[in-house]
């Protein structure tokens, strides 16, 4: 969940411009940058090797809006599977493995609009 929450304005880390938009800095708690290496028991010699990651994640704006979108996606997925509640979804949902080719052929192409669509 760290990578998910790191994308939003409310997370620590700088928002950095890139060629394709913006990213937010992200680092895991076992990274050298987080300075939490003491808890990983590497013999008290300092950080021998870095276990965590240090990088960036796509910027996603405000947490309130992003979380609302994520909840809407989860709710839609549950309803599409015939479930009304998370416990029902957990007990009835079944995962089906598909080939990479099947995934590519059935993968939706979603385009987000900046303004709502108007009905003429």
C-alpha positions in Angstrom: 0.0 0.0 0.0 3.0 2.3 0.4 3.4 2.7 -3.3 -0.3 3.5 -3.7 -0.3 6.2 -1.0 3.1 7.6 -2.1 1.5 8.9 -5.3 -0.7 11.5 -3.6 -0.1 15.1 -2.5 -0.4 14.2 1.2 2.6 11.8 1.1 6.1 12.9 1.8 8.4 13.2 -1.1 8.9 15.8 -3.8 6.7 16.2 -6.8 9.1 16.1 -9.8 8.4 17.1 -13.4 9.2 14.6 -16.1 8.9 14.5 -19.9 5.5 12.7 -19.5 4.1 14.6 -16.5 4.9 14.4 -12.9 6.2 11.7 -10.5 6.5 11.6 -6.7 9.6 10.4 -4.9 9.1 7.0 -3.2 11.3 4.9 -0.9 10.6 1.8 1.1 11.3 1.7 4.8 14.2 -0.8 4.3 16.0 1.6 2.0 19.1 3.5 2.9 17.2 6.7 2.4 14.6 5.8 5.0 17.4 5.2 7.6 15.4 2.3 9.2 18.1 -0.3 8.5 18.7 -0.8 12.2 15.6 -3.0 12.5 16.8 -5.4 9.8 19.6 -6.9 12.0 22.6 -6.7 9.8 25.1 -7.1 12.7 25.2 -3.4 13.9 27.7 -2.5 11.2 25.5 -0.1 9.4 23.8 -0.9 6.2 25.6 -3.8 4.5 23.1 -4.0 1.7 19.9 -2.2 0.9 16.8 -4.2 1.1 14.2 -1.5 0.3 13.5 0.4 -2.9 14.2 4.0 -3.8 12.5 5.5 -6.8 9.5 7.3 -8.1 5.8 6.6 -8.7 3.3 8.3 -11.0 1.8 11.4 -9.4 -1.9 11.0 -8.7 -3.0 14.4 -7.2 -5.2 14.6 -4.1 -5.7 11.5 -1.9 -9.5 12.2 -1.4 -10.1 12.1 -5.1 -7.8 9.2 -5.8 -9.3 7.1 -3.0 -12.8 7.8 -4.2 -11.8 6.6 -7.7 -10.2 3.4 -6.3 -13.2 2.6 -4.1 -15.5 3.1 -7.2 -13.3 0.7 -9.2 -13.4 -1.9 -6.4 -17.2 -1.5 -6.1 -17.7 -1.9 -9.8 -15.5 -5.0 -9.9 -17.4 -6.5 -7.0 -20.8 -5.9 -8.7 -19.5 -7.2 -12.0 -18.7 -10.5 -10.1 -22.1 -10.6 -8.5 -21.1 -9.5 -5.0 -22.5 -6.7 -2.9 -20.2 -6.7 0.0 -16.4 -7.2 0.4 -16.9 -10.4 2.5 -19.2 -11.8 -0.2 -16.7 -10.9 -2.9 -13.9 -12.5 -0.9 -15.8 -15.7 -0.5 -17.2 -16.0 -4.0 -14.6 -14.5 -6.4 -12.5 -16.8 -8.5 -9.3 -15.9 -10.3 -8.7 -17.3 -13.7 -5.2 -17.4 -15.2 -5.1 -16.2 -18.8 -2.2 -16.1 -21.3 -0.4 -12.9 -22.0 -1.9 -12.9 -25.5 -5.4 -13.2 -24.1 -4.8 -10.4 -21.7 -3.5 -8.1 -24.5 -6.4 -8.9 -26.7 -9.0 -8.3 -24.0 -7.3 -5.3 -22.3 -9.5 -2.2 -22.3 -8.2 1.0 -23.7 -9.4 3.7 -21.3 -9.1 7.4 -22.1 -9.8 9.9 -19.4 -11.4 13.2 -20.3 -10.6 16.5 -18.6 -14.2 17.6 -18.9 -17.5 15.6 -18.5 -19.0 14.3 -21.7 -22.1 16.2 -22.9 -25.2 14.5 -24.3 -26.6 16.1 -27.3 
